[in-house]
Each structure stands twice: as structure tokens, then as C-alpha cells.
Amino acid sequence: MSEVLKPEIVFPKEIKETPGILRIGVDLDGNVDEIDTWTCRLIKRGLGVKVDLRKGVINFWLDKLPEIQQIPGGPAFVNQIFEKSFIYETAKPIPGAVETLNKWKDQNHQIWFITARPKESLDQITFDWLDRSGLKWAKDKVFFREFWGEDRTQFKADKTTMLNLHVLIEDYADTVRMCHSPLMMVKLVLKYPWNVTEVIGPQAVRVNNWQEMDKIIQDTSRWHYFLHSK
């Protein structure tokens, strides 16, 4: 049987400023695709606990919720949900995400996807989802953690610095605060109950949807052009 070839990450050959062209890092889960529906459904089926990720103050780490903590084996059950491949295979794109990302690509912005998904088990599933969802071009622009236990925040911070991003799109407040680069212009934080009460730090802006993100990107691109054009 022939070996299945995996897409290779395309690194920027050199970090240089092209007027108006932004380097954008995008988190997948919660920003491009929605896995909340399956997560809540499986918690309800397995533990009998109804979790509504759209209401109230919700901890980003669902295994830390008091109602989960008080159930023997509850935290372990919740963590195992995120290792199930079908929640990623069947995830629906968040409204406006695919169209907006394709628009930015057509405008020649450089886009990378920086995900906490582990390469060891979810790389091909991710590539297939991108292909089916209209983001085939993104398959060689995904950075994965190597394994589940790798520190997600440090991993994303390292990639943000390596790529010297102008823009970061992320929903986890700790990651937003920790990720920096010398040329960072704005961090876009899609509003969720788990981040609206959190401190997200300087350069970070909360947004309601991808339409708002697009407006900020267009404005940021014009400002970048002004700064770097001769």
C-alpha cells in the first residue's frame, strides 16, 4: 500500500512587509468551525448534565465546571469527548468564516491556522474537513500540536512569534494575552460566555461575528499600507 502523503506547511520564505498585506493566524475550533453542539449533546447523554455554552459564565475548560467536578469520572469523560474524531468531522463552519477567509486569501493576505488539535490523531481529519468546507487551499497552512499533552498556549505563542503575525484570531483569553509578535496590530476575539468576563489584554478587540472581523481587517490592511508604502 502506498504511503499517504500529508500536506506540508508552507512557511514564509522571508518575513518582509508588503504594503497592505497582513499575516493572519486563525484558531480553528470555536472560530472557524463549531463543535459545541456535539460537546453539549455528549455531556448530556453521558453524564446527564445540561451545559449551555451560549448562556451564563462558562469556564473554557468544561471539565472544571462544578457540576462536572462533582460527578465521579466526570472530568475524564469530558476530556475524552475532545479526542473523538467525529466531532471534528461533522463540525459545521461558523457563519461567515469560510466566505471571509476566502475573501482575505483573494486579497493576498497570508493566512495560517494555529490549532490545539494534535497532529498525531487529527491532521488528516482536519485536512478533509477543510477540503469539504471550501478551504482546500488551507490544507498546507495548518500548525498542529504534536500531541494532546503539549501546552496549547505556549504552542500558539511560539507560532505567533515565529510568523511575526499582524493579526491573531482566538477565543481563549489566556492565549490571547500570551501571544505577541513585534508587528502585532490587532487580536480579534469572537465573543463567547467563556471569554466575555476575562481580561484579554492590549491590542485585543472583542467581535460578534466574522462580518465585524472583516471590517477590522480591511481597516487594518489600509493602515498597514499607509505605514509601509513609499
N, C-alpha and C positions, 0 to 999 in steps of 0.2 A: 504494500500500500504506500503510495507516495505521501510525503510529508506535507501537511497543510501549511502554507506559508502565511505568516502573520504580517499585517501591515507594519512598516517601520515608522517610528516617529520622525517627522521632518523637523529638524532643528533650524533655526535661523542661521544662515551662513555667517552673518556678522550682525551685531547689534548696531544699527545706524538709524538715524531719524530721517524718514521720508515725510515731507510736509503733508499733514492731514491723514496719514496712515497710522492707525493705532494698533498696538499689541494688546490683545484682549484674552484674559484667562477666564474660563467659564466652568463652574461646577455643574455636574450633570443632575444628580438626584435632588429634586426639590426646586430646580431652576430650569432645566430643560425637559425633564420627564417627571411624572408624578407616580410615586409608589405608595402614597399614603393610603389609598383605598384598600389595597391588599393587606397592608400592615395592620390597619384597624380591624379588618374583617378576620384576619387570622388570630389576633389577640382576643377578639370576641368569641371566636369558635373554640380556641384552645384554653383560655383562662376564664371566660365568662365575664370579662371586663370590657365595658364600652368606653373606648377612647375616641374623643373627637378632636382631631388635630387642627380644626379650624376655629375652635372656640376656647376661651379661657387662657390661662397662663400654663403652657405646656413645656415641660423640660425637653430640650433637644434629645437627651438620652432617655428614651422611653422606659428602659429598664430601671431608671432611678425614680419613676413615679411611685408615690406612696402606695397606691392601690395595687401596683405590680410587686413592689417590695414585700408586701405582707403575704403574698401567695408563695408557698414553698415551691421552689423551682421556677417561679415567675420570671425573674430577670434572665435566667438562662434560656427560657423558652423564647422570650422576646429577642434576644441576641441571635438565636438560631434562625429566626424569621429572615433576617437580612442575609443569610447565607443561602437562601433558597433561590435558585436561578430564575424560576418562573415569575417572580415579582418584577424582575428587570425585563424579562422577555415580553411581558404583557403590559408594561407601563405605557401610559398614554402621554403624548407630548403635551406640555403645558401650553395653553392657548397663546399664540403669537410667537413662541420660541423659535420654531423651525423657520417660519417666514422671515423673522427678523435676522436670524443668524445667516440665512442665505442672502439677505439684502446686504449685510455687512461684508460678507465674502465678495459679493459682486462689486462692492465699493473698495475692494482690495485691502481691507483690514486683515491683519494677521491674527488668527483665532486658534487658541489651543483649549482643550478640555482637560481639566485637572480634577480627577475624581478619586474619592477614597475607596472606590471599588478595587479589590485585589486582582492583579494581573493573573495570578495563579489559577483562578477559577472563573473569572467573569470577562476576560478580554474578548473572546470570540462572541459571546452573547451580546456584549456591548457593540462590537463591530456590526453584527447582524441587525441590531435594533437601529443603529444609525442609518444603515443602508435602507431598511424598510421605511424609515421615517422621513426620508428626503434629505438626509445629511451624509450621503455617501462620501463626499469629499473630506469629511471629518475623520475618516477611519484611520488615517495615518497621523492624526494630530491629538491623540489621547494619551495622557500620562496617568498610569495606574500606580497604586501602591503595590509593592511586591507581594505582600501577604496581609491577612486580616489584622495581625497584631502591630503592624507598623504605625507609628504615631501619625495620625491623619493631619493634624495641624502643622507639625514640623515639616511633613512631606510637602504640603501645599505651600508653605512659606519658602521652602527651598526652591521649588519650581517657579514661584513668583519672582524671586530674586534672580534666578538663572536666566529667565526670559526677559527680565527687566520690563515687566508689564506696565502699560499705561492704565489699564482698566482691569479690575477683578470683579467677577460676578459670583457671589457666595451668600449662603443663607445662615451659616453657623457663626455666631458672633465672635467666639474665640478665634476662629480662623481669620475673620475679617480684621480683628485687632492685630493679629500677629503678622499678617502678610504685608510686606513692604518691598518696595523697589525704589531705586534712586529717581526714576522718572514717573512714578505712580501719579496719576492725575485724579482718579476717582474710583471708589469702590461702590458697587451697586448691590444693595441688599434687598432682595424680594421679601416683602413683609409676611411674617408668619407669627403665630402666637408665641413660638419659642424664641423669637428674637426682638419683639417689639419693646420689651422692657429691659433689654440688655444694652450695655454700653458698646457701641460699635466703633468708636474712636474717630480721629480726624480723617478727612478725605472721604468718609463713608456717607452714603445717601440712601435712605430707605425709599423703595419704589413699590407701587401697587401692581404693576404688570409690565409686560415686555414693550408695550407702546411707550410707557414712560421711560424705560431704559433706552429705547431707540432715540427719543428726543434728546436725552442727555449725551448719547454717543455722537449724534450729529453736531451738537453744540461743542462737545469736547474735540471732535475732529477739526472743526473750524478754528478753535483756539490753538490747537496743535499746529495747524497750517500757518497761522499768524506768527507763532513763536519760531518756527523753523524754516520758513520760506525766506529767500533772499530778496 
